[in-house]
Amino acid sequence: MIPVERAQVGMVLVARVTDRKGRLLIPAGNDLSEKNLECLPMWGVTHIEVEGDDSVRQSEGMEASEPWAVSLAEEVVDSHFQLTDRTHPFMEELAAVCVQRRAREIQKEGRP
């Protein structure tokens, strides 16, 4: 997951890109074009999921979290999002970002 501002032509999308209403803009598996990069901010897209190796993620501070940390983070986030519509694309994305962030925090704290 990277901010749109850091995306580059040729990067491959891991997940589909949708607008605020959940309409498909770019299917998963597509390479980003110059036109895509120009349009994404106009469509209101702020982050996209692209292929990349772990060395890139680690250098950006986005190392993959351990499964136990993700599991604990999901429990915490689920309790915070219990009254929201998790099927809405924005809430789904927000919850996913919260899980990633919380999992990293839990892992750094070293809780098994």
C-alpha positions in Angstrom: 0.0 0.0 0.0 1.5 3.3 -1.1 0.3 6.9 -1.4 -0.6 7.8 -5.0 2.0 10.5 -5.0 4.7 7.8 -4.8 3.3 5.6 -7.6 5.3 5.2 -10.8 4.5 4.3 -14.3 4.8 0.5 -14.8 4.0 -0.5 -11.2 1.6 -3.4 -11.1 -1.6 -3.2 -9.1 -2.1 -6.0 -6.5 -5.7 -4.9 -5.7 -8.3 -3.2 -7.9 -8.7 0.5 -7.6 -12.2 1.8 -7.0 -13.7 5.3 -6.6 -15.5 6.5 -3.5 -18.7 4.8 -4.5 -17.0 1.4 -5.0 -17.0 1.6 -8.8 -14.1 -0.1 -10.5 -11.5 2.3 -12.0 -8.5 0.0 -12.7 -8.6 -3.8 -12.3 -6.0 -5.6 -10.3 -3.0 -6.9 -12.3 -2.8 -3.8 -14.6 0.3 -1.8 -15.0 0.0 1.9 -14.1 0.2 4.2 -17.0 1.0 8.0 -17.1 -2.7 8.6 -17.6 -3.7 6.5 -14.6 -1.3 8.5 -12.4 -2.8 11.8 -13.6 -6.4 10.6 -13.0 -6.1 8.8 -9.6 -6.0 12.1 -7.6 -8.9 13.5 -9.6 -10.9 10.3 -8.8 -10.2 10.8 -5.1 -7.9 7.9 -4.8 -5.2 8.5 -2.1 -3.5 5.0 -1.8 -3.1 2.0 -4.0 -1.7 -1.5 -3.5 1.2 -2.4 -5.8 3.5 -5.3 -6.2 6.9 -4.9 -4.6 9.5 -6.9 -2.8 10.0 -6.9 1.0 13.2 -5.0 0.8 11.3 -2.0 -0.6 8.7 -2.2 2.1 11.2 -2.6 4.8 13.2 0.5 3.6 9.9 2.4 3.7 9.0 1.2 7.2 6.2 -1.0 5.9 7.5 -4.4 6.8 5.1 -7.2 7.0 3.7 -7.9 10.4 3.7 -11.3 12.1 0.4 -13.3 11.9 -0.1 -13.2 15.7 0.2 -9.4 15.7 -2.2 -9.0 12.8 -4.7 -11.3 14.7 -4.5 -9.1 17.8 -4.8 -6.0 15.8 -7.9 -7.2 14.0 -9.6 -7.8 17.4 -8.8 -4.3 18.5 -9.8 -2.7 15.3 -13.0 -4.8 15.0 -14.1 -3.5 18.4 -13.6 0.1 17.3 -15.4 -0.4 14.0 -18.3 -2.6 15.3 -21.0 0.1 14.6 -19.8 1.0 11.1 -20.7 -0.4 7.7 -17.6 -2.4 6.9 -18.9 -3.1 3.4 -18.5 0.6 2.4 -15.2 0.9 0.5 -13.9 3.8 2.6 -14.6 2.0 5.9 -13.1 -1.2 4.5 -9.9 0.6 3.5 -9.7 2.6 6.8 -10.1 -0.5 8.9 -7.4 -2.3 6.8 -5.0 0.6 7.3 -5.8 0.6 11.1 -5.1 -3.1 11.3 -1.7 -2.7 9.5 -0.7 0.2 11.8 -1.8 -1.5 15.0 -0.2 -4.8 14.1 3.2 -3.0 13.6 2.7 -1.3 17.0 1.8 -4.6 18.7 4.8 -6.3 17.1 7.2 -3.5 18.3 5.8 -3.8 21.8 6.7 -7.5 21.6 3.4 -8.9 22.8 3.0 -12.6 21.8 
